[in-house]
Amino acid sequence: MITDAATAFELPLFPLQSVLFPGGLLGLKVFEARYLDMIGSCLREQTPFGVIALKKGSEVKAADRTPVALESVGCMAELIEVDSVQPGILQVRCLGTQRFEATHLEQQADHLWVAQARRLPEDETVLPSEALLGSAKGLANAIATLKQQGSVPFLEPYQFDSAGWLANRWCEILPISLAAKQKLMELPDPLVRLQLVDEFLRSKGVVV
């Protein structure tokens, strides 16, 4: 992980009970004042915010003040669409860009979480090995099936020749636990990430 203090920057956070991967699409319905203000600021300044998974608690401010615990690694999100469907509610579409490590977390007076963050290295562009080509073919088939059902979960262009892109897209649609998705997202080696996904797919008979 990056340890150079000069790379640290302040990043507003949107904690979720899900994991955002680089290159992934995320839709949000925003209605709490702290997040409406955050989205407005990101729009004006053309800056990202951080999506980080919850280990404990909820993204919605709870009346019983349930403690919140956050993961230390998340993914930055870039706004690509913001629509005001009705007063006080925004429908937001984001693209996951780069992973970050939250080295310090602080909750502001408006209850918005802010991190001192450091960017983590982007995945190297690595071709899937021949043994993993079944995962690429399987994802192409899954995308075709989803399109027939009227769902387009991934942003084009598709990168079937990238081990990291393949692993990330599979992780988004596989029925695995939040903790498992978090561990996979954190892995620095995209080929190892795809190998683990491939093992899971083979164990379920998705890839033979």
C-alpha positions as CSV (number, residue, x, y, z in Angstrom):
1,M,0.0,0.0,0.0
2,I,1.1,3.6,-0.6
3,T,2.8,5.1,2.4
4,D,4.0,8.5,1.0
5,A,2.2,11.1,3.2
6,A,2.4,13.6,0.3
7,T,-0.2,11.6,-1.5
8,A,-2.8,12.0,1.2
9,F,-6.0,13.9,0.3
10,E,-9.4,14.6,1.8
11,L,-12.2,12.5,0.5
12,P,-15.9,12.6,1.4
13,L,-17.4,9.1,1.9
14,F,-20.6,7.4,1.0
15,P,-20.7,4.2,3.2
16,L,-22.7,1.4,1.7
17,Q,-23.6,-2.2,2.4
18,S,-22.0,-3.1,-1.0
19,V,-18.5,-3.0,-2.6
20,L,-17.7,-0.7,-5.6
21,F,-15.0,-2.0,-8.0
22,P,-12.9,0.1,-10.4
23,G,-14.8,0.2,-13.7
24,G,-18.1,-0.6,-12.0
25,L,-21.4,1.2,-12.3
26,L,-23.3,2.3,-9.2
27,G,-26.8,3.8,-8.9
28,L,-27.7,5.7,-5.8
29,K,-30.9,7.3,-4.5
30,V,-29.8,10.2,-2.4
31,F,-32.1,11.9,0.0
32,E,-30.2,12.7,3.3
33,A,-29.0,16.3,3.6
34,R,-25.4,15.3,4.2
35,Y,-25.2,13.3,0.9
36,L,-27.2,15.8,-1.1
37,D,-24.7,18.5,0.0
38,M,-21.8,16.1,-0.9
39,I,-23.2,15.4,-4.3
40,G,-23.7,19.1,-5.0
41,S,-20.1,19.9,-3.9
42,C,-18.7,17.1,-6.1
43,L,-20.7,18.3,-9.1
44,R,-19.6,21.9,-8.6
45,E,-15.9,21.0,-8.1
46,Q,-15.9,18.0,-10.4
47,T,-14.3,15.9,-7.8
48,P,-14.9,12.3,-6.8
49,F,-16.3,10.9,-3.5
50,G,-15.4,7.6,-1.9
51,V,-17.6,4.5,-1.7
52,I,-16.6,2.4,1.3
53,A,-18.2,-0.8,2.6
54,L,-19.8,-0.9,6.1
55,K,-18.6,-3.5,8.4
56,K,-21.2,-2.5,11.0
57,G,-24.2,-0.1,11.0
58,S,-26.2,1.5,8.2
59,E,-25.6,4.3,5.6
60,V,-28.8,5.9,6.8
61,K,-28.6,7.9,10.0
62,A,-30.2,5.7,12.6
63,A,-32.3,7.2,15.4
64,D,-30.9,4.7,17.9
65,R,-27.3,5.9,17.0
66,T,-26.1,2.4,16.1
67,P,-22.3,2.5,15.9
68,V,-20.8,2.5,12.4
69,A,-17.6,0.7,11.4
70,L,-16.1,1.1,8.0
71,E,-13.6,-0.8,5.9
72,S,-10.2,0.8,5.3
73,V,-10.1,0.3,1.5
74,G,-12.8,1.6,-0.9
75,C,-13.2,2.9,-4.4
76,M,-13.5,6.4,-5.7
77,A,-16.7,7.2,-7.6
78,E,-17.0,9.7,-10.4
79,L,-20.4,11.2,-11.1
80,I,-21.7,10.5,-14.6
81,E,-25.5,11.3,-14.2
82,V,-27.4,13.2,-11.6
83,D,-31.2,13.6,-11.9
84,S,-33.6,15.4,-9.6
85,V,-36.6,13.1,-9.6
86,Q,-38.5,15.2,-7.0
87,P,-37.6,17.9,-4.5
88,G,-35.0,16.6,-2.0
89,I,-34.2,13.4,-3.9
90,L,-31.5,12.8,-6.4
91,Q,-31.0,9.7,-8.6
92,V,-27.2,9.4,-9.1
93,R,-25.2,7.2,-11.5
94,C,-21.5,6.8,-10.8
95,L,-18.5,5.0,-12.2
96,G,-15.9,3.4,-9.9
97,T,-12.4,4.7,-10.7
98,Q,-9.5,4.0,-8.4
99,R,-9.1,2.2,-5.1
100,F,-8.1,4.2,-2.0
101,E,-6.9,3.5,1.5
102,A,-8.6,5.5,4.3
103,T,-5.8,6.3,6.7
104,H,-7.9,8.4,9.0
105,L,-11.7,8.7,9.4
106,E,-13.7,11.6,10.8
107,Q,-17.4,12.3,11.0
108,Q,-18.3,15.9,10.6
109,A,-20.9,17.9,12.4
110,D,-23.4,17.1,9.6
111,H,-22.6,13.4,10.1
112,L,-20.8,13.1,6.8
113,W,-17.8,10.8,7.0
114,V,-14.6,12.2,5.6
115,A,-11.3,10.3,5.1
116,Q,-7.7,11.2,4.8
117,A,-7.1,8.9,1.8
118,R,-4.3,7.6,-0.3
119,R,-4.7,6.3,-3.8
120,L,-3.8,2.7,-4.3
121,P,-2.1,1.5,-7.5
122,E,-4.4,0.7,-10.4
123,D,-4.5,-2.8,-11.7
124,E,-1.8,-3.6,-14.2
125,T,-3.2,-4.6,-17.6
126,V,-2.7,-8.3,-17.6
127,L,-4.0,-10.8,-20.1
128,P,-6.0,-13.7,-18.6
129,S,-4.0,-16.9,-18.9
130,E,-5.2,-19.6,-21.2
131,A,-6.5,-21.6,-18.2
132,L,-8.7,-18.6,-17.3
133,L,-10.2,-18.0,-20.8
134,G,-13.3,-19.9,-19.7
135,S,-14.1,-17.0,-17.3
136,A,-14.0,-14.6,-20.2
137,K,-16.3,-16.7,-22.3
138,G,-18.6,-17.2,-19.4
139,L,-18.8,-13.4,-18.7
140,A,-19.6,-12.8,-22.4
141,N,-22.5,-15.3,-22.1
142,A,-23.7,-13.7,-18.9
143,I,-23.7,-10.3,-20.5
144,A,-25.7,-11.5,-23.4
145,T,-28.2,-13.2,-21.1
146,L,-28.6,-10.0,-19.0
147,K,-29.1,-7.9,-22.1
148,Q,-31.9,-10.2,-23.2
149,Q,-33.5,-9.6,-19.9
150,G,-33.2,-5.8,-20.4
151,S,-30.3,-5.3,-18.0
152,V,-27.0,-3.7,-19.0
153,P,-24.9,-3.8,-15.8
154,F,-21.5,-2.9,-17.3
155,L,-20.2,0.2,-19.0
156,E,-18.7,-0.4,-22.5
157,P,-16.2,-0.9,-23.9
158,Y,-15.9,-4.4,-22.5
159,Q,-12.3,-5.5,-21.8
160,F,-12.3,-9.3,-22.1
161,D,-8.6,-9.2,-22.5
162,S,-8.0,-7.7,-19.1
163,A,-7.8,-10.0,-16.1
164,G,-8.6,-7.2,-13.7
165,W,-11.7,-6.0,-15.6
166,L,-13.0,-9.6,-15.9
167,A,-12.5,-10.3,-12.2
168,N,-14.2,-7.1,-11.2
169,R,-17.2,-7.6,-13.4
170,W,-17.7,-11.1,-12.1
171,C,-17.4,-10.0,-8.5
172,E,-20.2,-7.5,-9.1
173,I,-22.7,-10.1,-10.2
174,L,-21.7,-13.2,-8.3
175,P,-23.8,-14.2,-5.2
176,I,-20.9,-14.0,-2.7
177,S,-20.7,-12.3,0.7
178,L,-19.9,-8.7,1.2
179,A,-16.8,-9.7,3.1
180,A,-15.6,-11.9,0.2
181,K,-16.2,-9.1,-2.4
182,Q,-14.2,-6.7,-0.1
183,K,-11.3,-9.1,0.1
184,L,-11.3,-9.6,-3.7
185,M,-11.5,-5.9,-4.4
186,E,-8.5,-5.3,-2.1
187,L,-6.2,-7.8,-3.8
188,P,-3.4,-6.0,-5.6
189,D,-2.8,-8.7,-8.2
190,P,-5.6,-8.8,-10.8
191,L,-4.5,-12.3,-12.0
192,V,-4.8,-13.7,-8.5
193,R,-8.3,-12.1,-8.2
194,L,-9.4,-13.7,-11.5
195,Q,-8.0,-17.1,-10.5
196,L,-10.0,-17.0,-7.3
197,V,-13.2,-16.0,-9.2
198,D,-12.5,-18.8,-11.8
199,E,-12.2,-21.4,-9.0
200,F,-15.6,-20.3,-7.6
201,L,-17.1,-20.4,-11.1
202,R,-15.8,-23.9,-11.6
203,S,-17.0,-25.0,-8.2
204,K,-20.5,-23.9,-9.2
205,G,-20.4,-25.4,-12.7
206,V,-20.6,-22.0,-14.4
207,V,-17.2,-22.6,-16.1
208,V,-16.1,-26.1,-17.0
